[in-house]
């Protein structure tokens, strides 16, 4: 077996073993406090069989949220992110089992033993993540990769930026040794044989089919940046009208595409969240007012379903009249316009809480594509007409692009992420995104501003658009 194949095998062996160890640690600590304290000194008459059932439920909840938060992705994610994901999964499972204990006892039970156990679990989760990651980096070599890109769709600079993004986060897994223009690939085997992993960037049509067939027949792993058509195909349904298989796609037209009951869920959840967050919003409003005596709220025109324009509501996090010249200026990293209170509420996402009122009014949903300001949508749609596909559903407080992208994700990538949600939306997916948002709130890179170069480009294009409209 080659060294490259041994690396892939070691990857799976290390991660699978580590995942079993962490699961055993979680179960052992929970069983210890449940059977050693709660079962004997609180419930007393509670039978051992019931405890076993409770532990089975705990395991199911823990594994479910570990999967949601990708808490076992040791190879893919940094130590802090893996440890934090484990803490979220463990914490939710611990709260669940504590509530179950209260229901069994029919009154509140002593939370201290469970809290101490949870604290120990959190510490062990970070120790586990650190040790396993260090072992992984020491014993597993990154796989040699080649990237094939299409110069007609992307410049070499765009291809190199894609490589940098991959290697910046996953350099311990992939080493992209060469970038090849698709047009220059005549003999696939000679060019691609040395590499076990292939990346396709902007390659479509016949050339993509050739590379796909080659990768499939030679057992190579293939990563491919999808086209918009690829993502839309996820919404197709298989129809067997005749003996030739058909893919059917239903166009929703002006009717917002969503599953039944979503609006009712939005209303109920908004009312509950208002009760929970009202004290936070009250304190935030007072802090904003006391800092510079300006407006508490920030309003801005945005697009939602069907191209309807509405005013999004946020707590003001910038100085008053941050765009005095009337030109849109995206927030950049270290933007001097952000106030002291603004830095805190932006980092914790508290500035988004007033959008609960937008959800209650029906302009937004809890989950959906983030509403873009009208100047940016018009600007992006000029080069990317499909960007308007995002307007098929209500804008959302959180969404697929917020979970898997960043604040400064490009317009095309944001569109792809949002279309992935639109074409497969469901109640289960909404619940997953809702819980994933909790993790994202504590991920700094998800709130990164635009870099200065991109911000200037957007400003220049927006100014150009305004001149054209006023001409």
C-alpha positions in Angstrom: 0.0 0.0 0.0 1.4 3.4 -0.9 2.2 6.2 1.6 -0.7 8.2 0.3 -3.2 5.4 0.9 -1.7 4.8 4.4 -2.3 8.5 5.2 -6.0 8.3 4.3 -6.4 5.1 6.3 -4.6 6.6 9.3 -6.9 9.6 9.1 -10.0 7.4 9.5 -8.4 5.2 12.2 -7.3 8.1 14.4 -10.5 10.0 14.1 -12.8 6.9 14.7 -10.7 5.8 17.7 -10.7 9.3 19.2 -14.5 9.6 18.7 -15.1 6.4 20.6 -12.9 7.6 23.4 -14.7 10.9 23.7 -18.1 9.2 23.7 -17.0 6.8 26.4 -15.7 9.8 28.5 -19.0 11.6 28.2 -21.0 8.5 29.1 -18.7 7.4 32.0 -18.9 10.8 33.7 -22.7 11.1 33.2 -23.3 7.5 34.5 -21.1 8.2 37.5 -23.1 11.2 38.7 -26.5 9.7 37.7 -26.0 6.3 39.4 -23.6 7.4 42.1 -25.7 10.4 43.3 -29.1 11.0 41.7 -30.3 7.4 41.4 -29.3 6.5 45.0 -29.7 9.7 47.0 -32.5 11.6 45.1 -34.8 9.2 43.3 -34.2 6.2 45.7 -37.1 4.2 44.3 -35.9 4.7 40.7 -34.9 1.3 39.3 -31.7 0.6 37.6 -33.5 -0.3 34.4 -34.9 3.3 34.3 -31.4 4.6 34.7 -30.1 2.6 31.8 -33.0 4.0 29.6 -32.0 7.5 30.7 -28.4 7.0 29.8 -29.5 5.7 26.4 -31.5 8.9 25.9 -28.5 10.9 27.0 -26.3 9.1 24.5 -28.7 9.7 21.7 -29.1 13.4 22.4 -25.3 13.9 22.8 -24.5 12.1 19.5 -27.3 14.0 17.7 -25.9 17.4 18.7 -22.3 16.3 18.2 -23.3 15.6 14.6 -25.1 18.9 14.3 -22.1 20.8 15.6 -19.6 18.6 13.8 -18.0 18.0 17.1 -16.1 14.9 15.9 -14.4 16.6 12.9 -11.0 16.5 14.5 -9.1 16.4 11.2 -11.0 19.3 9.7 -11.4 21.9 12.4 -9.1 23.8 14.8 -8.7 22.6 18.4 -10.8 25.5 19.8 -13.7 24.9 17.4 -13.7 21.2 18.0 -13.6 21.6 21.8 -16.3 24.3 21.7 -18.5 22.1 19.6 -18.1 19.2 22.0 -19.0 21.6 24.9 -22.2 22.6 23.1 -23.2 19.0 22.4 -22.4 17.9 26.0 -24.1 20.9 27.5 -27.3 20.4 25.7 -27.3 16.7 26.6 -26.6 17.6 30.2 -29.4 20.1 30.4 -31.7 17.5 28.8 -30.9 14.8 31.3 -31.2 17.3 34.2 -34.7 18.3 33.0 -35.6 14.6 32.8 -34.4 14.1 36.4 -36.6 17.0 37.6 -39.6 15.5 35.8 -38.9 12.1 37.4 -38.6 13.6 40.9 -41.5 16.1 40.2 -39.5 19.0 41.6 -36.2 20.7 41.1 -33.2 18.5 42.0 -29.8 19.6 43.2 -28.0 20.9 40.1 -24.6 21.2 41.7 -23.4 17.5 41.1 -24.6 17.8 37.5 -22.9 21.2 37.0 -19.6 19.9 38.4 -19.8 16.9 36.1 -20.5 19.2 33.1 -17.5 21.4 34.0 -15.3 18.3 34.1 -16.6 17.2 30.8 -15.9 20.6 29.2 -12.3 20.5 30.4 -11.8 16.9 29.2 -13.3 17.9 25.8 -10.6 20.5 25.3 -7.9 18.2 26.6 -9.2 15.5 24.2 -9.3 17.9 21.2 -5.8 19.1 21.9 -4.2 15.7 22.3 -5.9 14.1 19.4 -5.2 17.0 17.1 -1.5 17.0 18.0 -1.3 13.3 17.5 -3.1 13.6 14.1 -0.7 16.3 12.9 2.3 14.3 13.9 1.2 11.0 12.3 -0.8 12.0 9.2 0.7 13.7 6.2 -1.4 16.0 4.0 -2.6 14.5 0.7 -1.0 15.7 -2.5 -3.7 17.4 -4.7 -4.0 19.1 -8.0 -6.5 21.8 -8.9 -8.0 22.1 -12.4 -9.6 25.4 -13.2 -11.2 27.0 -16.3 -9.6 30.2 -17.5 -12.7 31.2 -19.4 -14.7 31.5 -16.2 -12.0 32.4 -13.6 -8.6 34.1 -13.8 -5.5 32.5 -12.5 -5.6 35.0 -9.6 -9.1 33.7 -8.6 -7.9 30.1 -8.8 -4.9 31.0 -6.6 -7.1 32.7 -4.1 -9.2 29.5 -3.9 -6.1 27.5 -3.3 -5.0 29.9 -0.5 -8.4 29.6 1.2 -8.3 25.8 1.1 -4.7 25.6 2.4 -5.2 28.3 5.1 -7.8 26.2 6.9 -7.0 22.7 5.7 -3.3 22.8 4.9 -2.8 19.8 7.3 -5.1 17.7 5.1 -4.5 19.0 1.6 -1.4 20.2 -0.2 -2.3 21.5 -3.6 0.9 21.0 -5.5 -0.2 22.2 -8.9 -2.9 24.2 -10.6 -3.7 23.3 -14.2 -5.9 25.1 -16.7 -8.6 22.8 -18.0 -8.1 23.7 -21.6 -4.5 22.4 -21.4 -5.5 19.0 -20.2 -5.2 16.7 -23.2 -4.1 13.4 -21.6 -5.8 13.1 -18.3 -3.9 10.1 -16.9 -0.5 11.7 -17.5 -1.4 15.0 -15.8 -3.5 13.6 -12.9 -2.1 10.2 -12.1 0.3 11.4 -9.3 -2.5 13.0 -7.3 -5.0 11.1 -5.1 -7.2 14.2 -4.7 -8.6 16.4 -7.4 -10.2 19.9 -7.1 -12.3 21.3 -9.9 -12.8 25.1 -10.0 -15.1 26.5 -12.6 -14.8 23.4 -14.9 -18.0 22.5 -16.6 -19.4 20.6 -19.6 -17.5 17.9 -21.4 -14.2 18.5 -19.6 -15.9 18.1 -16.2 -17.5 14.8 -17.4 -14.1 13.5 -18.6 -12.4 14.3 -15.3 -15.3 12.9 -13.3 -15.2 9.6 -15.2 -11.5 9.4 -14.8 -11.6 10.0 -11.0 -14.4 7.4 -10.7 -12.5 4.8 -12.6 -9.2 5.4 -10.9 -10.5 5.7 -7.3 -9.5 9.3 -6.8 -11.3 11.7 -4.5 -12.9 14.6 -6.3 -14.0 18.0 -4.9 -15.9 20.2 -7.2 -17.2 23.8 -6.9 -20.8 23.5 -8.1 -22.5 25.6 -10.7 -25.8 27.3 -10.0 -27.5 24.7 -12.1 -25.9 22.0 -10.0 -27.4 23.5 -6.9 -30.8 24.0 -8.5 -30.8 20.3 -9.5 -31.1 19.4 -5.8 -34.7 20.7 -6.0 -35.6 18.3 -8.8 -38.0 15.4 -8.2 -37.7 12.1 -10.0 -40.8 11.3 -12.1 -41.5 8.0 -13.8 -44.1 9.0 -16.4 -42.7 6.7 -19.0 -39.8 4.2 -19.1 -37.3 7.1 -19.5 -36.5 8.7 -16.1 -37.5 12.4 -15.8 -36.4 15.2 -13.5 -39.2 17.6 -12.7 -38.7 21.1 -11.3 -41.6 23.2 -10.0 -41.2 26.9 -10.5 -42.7 28.8 -7.5 -43.1 32.1 -9.4 -44.2 34.9 -7.2 -45.4 32.5 -4.4 -42.9 32.2 -1.6 -41.5 28.6 -1.4 -41.7 27.2 2.1 -43.0 24.2 3.9 -46.5 24.3 5.6 -46.5 25.7 9.2 -43.3 27.7 8.9 -45.1 31.0 9.4 -46.8 29.7 12.5 -43.5 28.5 13.9 -42.0 31.9 13.2 -44.8 33.7 15.2 -44.7 31.4 18.2 -40.9 31.3 18.4 -40.7 35.1 18.1 -43.1 35.6 21.0 -41.2 33.3 23.2 -37.9 34.9 22.2 -39.3 38.4 23.0 -40.0 37.2 26.6 -36.5 35.8 27.0 -34.6 38.6 25.4 -36.6 41.7 26.5 -34.2 42.4 29.5 -31.2 42.2 27.2 -32.8 44.5 24.6 -33.7 47.0 27.3 -30.1 47.1 28.7 -28.7 47.4 25.2 -31.0 50.3 24.3 -30.0 52.2 27.5 -26.2 51.6 26.7 -26.6 52.9 23.2 -28.4 56.0 24.3 -26.0 56.8 27.1 -22.9 56.5 24.9 -23.7 59.2 22.4 -27.3 60.2 22.9 -28.2 59.1 19.4 -30.9 56.9 18.0 -31.2 53.5 19.5 -32.3 51.7 16.4 -30.9 51.6 12.9 -33.3 51.2 9.9 -32.3 50.3 6.4 -34.2 49.3 3.3 -33.7 45.6 2.3 -35.3 43.1 -0.1 -37.4 40.1 1.0 -39.6 37.6 -0.7 -41.0 38.6 -4.1 -38.7 41.7 -4.3 -40.7 43.4 -1.6 -38.8 46.3 0.1 -39.0 46.6 3.9 -37.1 48.4 6.6 -34.8 46.0 8.6 -34.5 46.9 12.3 -31.3 46.6 14.3 -29.7 48.2 17.3 -27.4 51.0 16.1 -23.8 49.8 16.3 -22.2 52.7 14.3 -21.9 56.4 14.8 -24.9 58.5 13.7 -24.9 59.3 10.0 -22.3 56.7 9.2 -23.1 57.1 5.5 -23.5 60.9 5.3 -22.8 61.0 1.6 -25.6 58.6 0.9 -23.3 56.0 -0.6 -23.4 52.4 0.8 -20.2 51.7 2.7 -19.9 48.0 3.9 -18.4 47.5 7.3 -14.7 46.6 7.2 -12.5 44.9 9.7 -11.6 47.5 12.4 -14.1 50.0 11.0 -13.7 53.3 12.9 -17.4 54.0 12.6 -18.3 51.2 15.0 -19.0 52.6 18.5 -17.8 51.0 21.8 -21.2 49.5 22.5 -21.4 48.6 18.8 -18.3 46.4 19.1 -19.9 44.4 21.8 -23.3 44.0 20.3 -21.9 43.1 16.9 -19.5 40.5 18.3 -22.4 38.9 20.3 -25.0 39.4 17.6 -27.2 41.3 20.0 -27.6 44.1 17.4 -29.8 41.6 15.4 -32.4 41.1 18.2 -34.8 43.8 17.1 -35.4 41.8 13.9 -37.7 39.7 16.0 -40.2 42.5 15.2 -39.5 42.1 11.5 -40.3 38.4 11.8 -43.6 39.1 13.6 -44.6 41.6 10.9 -44.1 38.9 8.2 -41.2 40.6 6.4 -38.7 38.0 7.6 -38.5 34.5 8.9 -36.2 32.9 11.5 -34.4 30.9 8.9 -33.8 32.1 5.3 -31.4 34.0 3.1 -30.1 37.1 4.9 -31.8 40.3 3.5 -29.3 42.3 1.4 -29.6 46.1 1.1 -31.3 47.1 -2.2 -28.2 48.8 -3.6 -26.1 45.6 -3.2 -28.8 43.3 -4.7 -29.1 45.5 -7.7 -25.3 45.6 -8.0 -24.7 41.9 -7.6 -27.6 41.0 -9.9 -26.0 43.1 -12.7 -23.1 40.5 -13.0 -25.0 37.6 -11.4 -28.7 37.7 -12.5 -29.4 34.5 -10.6 -28.8 36.4 -7.4 -32.5 37.3 -7.5 -33.4 33.7 -6.9 -32.8 34.4 -3.3 -36.0 36.5 -3.3 -38.2 33.4 -3.8 -38.4 33.0 0.0 -38.7 35.3 3.0 -35.4 36.8 4.2 -34.1 35.2 7.4 -32.6 36.3 10.7 -30.1 33.4 10.2 -29.5 31.1 7.3 -27.4 28.6 5.5 -24.9 31.2 4.3 -24.5 32.5 7.9 -23.7 29.0 9.1 -21.3 27.9 6.3 -20.1 31.3 5.1 -18.8 34.5 6.5 -19.9 38.2 6.5 -17.5 38.8 3.7 -18.3 35.7 1.6 -18.5 36.6 -2.1 -21.9 37.2 -3.7 -21.6 34.1 -5.9 -20.7 31.8 -3.0 -23.4 33.4 -0.9 -25.9 32.7 -3.7 -24.8 29.0 -3.9 -25.2 28.6 -0.1 -28.6 30.2 0.0 -29.8 28.1 -3.0 -28.7 25.0 -1.2 -31.1 26.0 1.5 -34.0 27.0 -0.8 -33.9 23.8 -2.8 -33.9 21.5 0.3 -35.6 23.5 3.0 -37.6 21.6 5.6 -38.5 21.8 9.3 -35.6 19.5 10.2 -33.1 21.7 8.3 -34.5 24.8 10.0 -34.0 23.3 13.4 -30.5 22.3 12.5 -29.6 25.8 11.3 -31.2 27.3 14.4 -29.0 25.3 16.7 -25.9 25.8 14.5 -26.5 29.5 14.8 -25.7 29.2 18.5 -22.2 28.0 17.6 -21.8 30.6 14.9 -22.5 33.4 17.3 -19.3 32.6 19.1 -17.2 32.2 15.9 -15.3 35.5 15.2 -14.6 34.8 11.5 -18.3 34.6 10.8 -18.6 38.3 11.6 -15.5 39.5 9.7 -16.0 42.7 7.8 -15.1 43.1 4.2 -11.4 43.8 3.5 -10.6 47.3 2.3 -10.1 46.4 -1.3 -13.4 44.6 -1.7 -15.3 47.4 0.2 -13.8 50.0 -2.1 -14.8 47.9 -5.1 -18.4 47.6 -3.9 -18.6 51.4 -3.1 -17.3 52.3 -6.6 -19.8 49.9 -8.3 -22.6 51.2 -6.2 -21.8 54.8 -7.0 -21.7 53.9 -10.7 -25.1 52.3 -10.4 -26.5 55.4 -8.7 -25.2 57.6 -11.5 -26.8 55.4 -14.1 -30.2 55.4 -12.4 -30.1 59.2 -12.0 -29.0 59.9 -15.5 
